[in-house]
Amino acid sequence: MHDAADADTDALLTRAQEALQSGEWSVAREALEAALEHDESAEALLGLGNALWWLGETGLSVRSLERAYTAFHRKPDPAQAVLAAVGLCLTYHASLGNQAAARGWLARAARLVEDFELAPLGGWVLLCRAVIAEEDGDAAAAERWSREAHKTARELADGDLELCALSALGSALVAMGRVEEGVALLDEAMAGSLGGEVEALDTVVLTSCQTIICCSRAGDLIRARQWVRAADDFNRRYGSPHLYAVCRTHYGSILFASGSWEEAEVELLAALKIGEGAEPALRAEALAKLAELRLAQGRVEEAERLVQGRSDEPAAVCVSAAIELVRAQPAVAASVLERRLGEVGWECLEAAALVELLAEASIARGSVPDDLASRVGRLAELGEAGRCEPMAARAQRALGVLAVAAGDARGAVPHLERALAGFRRLEMPLETGRTRLLVARALADDAREVAIAEAKQALAGCERLGAARDADAAAAFLRSLGVKAARIGPKGVGLLTKREREVLELLGEGLSNPEIAERLVVSRKTVEHHVARVLSKLGLRGRGEAAAYTVRERDSATK
């Protein structure tokens, strides 16, 4: 009887291993849970932890991996215990956002490697060190650790480690503003991973996530879109909730930056939905980006609610500070920004957005640090040297703002023009519009007609986007120059997106949601979302009021 039970368990483990290798996660889970009823082996616990992670059961996955680690440690099987600890480190870091636990598991893995002289596994410890160092804002250390991990991988002919280390190195270089050098390595790691050079599917997830995140943050929107599509193809075959959440979050960020706000909202809401249980770390990032979108739309209270109590979370620092500036609390904004700059340093990609907001906050509070302009200038130099367009453009814009505040509007113009050219090359319409308005303000005294032309372009661009606050600012500036620039109020149709205006027109024709979906070639759920947004923006209580509103708008337009 005992031999029969052992044979059944062996058959279950064999089936589970085959399922894990082919990406049949539910099959693997079922087989492993059945096997564990007979024998709670470390191998079965490890496999179950991996299957649960792929199924989006992150909490259960962590508990299974922790039990596997304990079982391997007791055997003892230190090599497998190290691999379990590495998996726990990366999961706590990337999925759960628990950096203390991530560091704890990194320390356990490192100690086992040292105590048992497991040099071949040391490369994975080095990789984890690189990942944690970048999270801590120490990109130089991340570069150093990832280079060592890559060297170890080459010596051991470990293809998975080599590609993961290349990706980590590329990420560190991008964080330092060395974008061209970094994305070349990220591209190489992605090509190798998706091209089938890996033994573990986890490698594809790690390299894909790092590449998409880096391209998004570096403003390389075309490259980011291409890799998101490639990652989505992989996801359709294997289904990683973590990779899906990363793709949705950063594709939403890309769409927001490039002016497709309606589509950005859909992606960010999808990221929030999947992140509710499985991916709290990514949920925080999606919340912050959605808050940024809401703030740009002029929906300040909604933005504030989304990031309430999160101002110290890295992803939410900038939008939290921006909200404080809108609330006329520049000292609070400066405090939040200075704290984060103290963590990441002043000479990295993340610092660009922080420093730009700090310049605005410092001017608003009437106290600009003596060394701020020189620090911003250094950031601009690094951005230009590393061909990091977002870093250079933001730093140049900050230099222009500081020059205007110091009474040198004429000297500000070259900086602002360089920033404008950068944002236009990046195809970032909101930042382009904001910069145009700054150029207009700087030119107002010396070149009034040019200033008016720039402000009109800024107003038109912000109106098209639905960027209410920026459009209001542009209209107010034009009026200060004696130019008529009336804005439709906060309940006006001018603040609807292009697709929302289309939906409003079809509501006016009396079409149902299914009919609108067919006309626009979108899903019914998407139509429901648009109808709700239209009614909310216009302050209408139902479809009948929307139809009546459309008729009134047509009548007034023909008078």
Buried (B, 14 or more C-beta within 10 A) or exposed (E): EEEEEEEEBEEBBEBBBEBBEEBBBEBBBBBBBBBBEBBEBBBBBBBBBBBBBBBBBBEBBBBBBBBBBEBBBEEEBBBBBBBBBBBBBBBBBBBBBBBEBBBBBBBBBBBBBEEBEBEBBBBBBBBBBBBBBBBBBBBBBBBBBBBBBBBBBBEBEBBBBBBBBBBBBBBBBBBBBBBEBBBEBBBBBBEBBBEEBBEBBBBBBBBBBBBBBBBBBBBBBEBBBBBBEBBBEBBEEBBBBBBBBBBBBBBBBBBBBBBBBBBBBBBBBBBBEBBEEBBBBBBBBBBBBBBBBBBBBBBBEBBBEBBEEBBEBBBBBBBBBBBBBBEEBBEBBBBBBBEBBEBBBBBBBBBBBBBBBBBBBBBBBEEBEEEBBEBBBBBBBBBBEBBBBBBBBBBBBBBBBBBBBEEEBEBBBBBBBBBBBBBBEBBBBBBBBBBBBBBBBBBBEEBBEEBBBBBBBBBBBBBBBBBBBBBBBBBEBBBEBEBEBEBEEEEEBBBBBEBBBBBBBBBBEEBEBEEBBEBBEBEEEBBEBBBEBBBEBBEBEEBEBBBEBBEEBEEEEEE
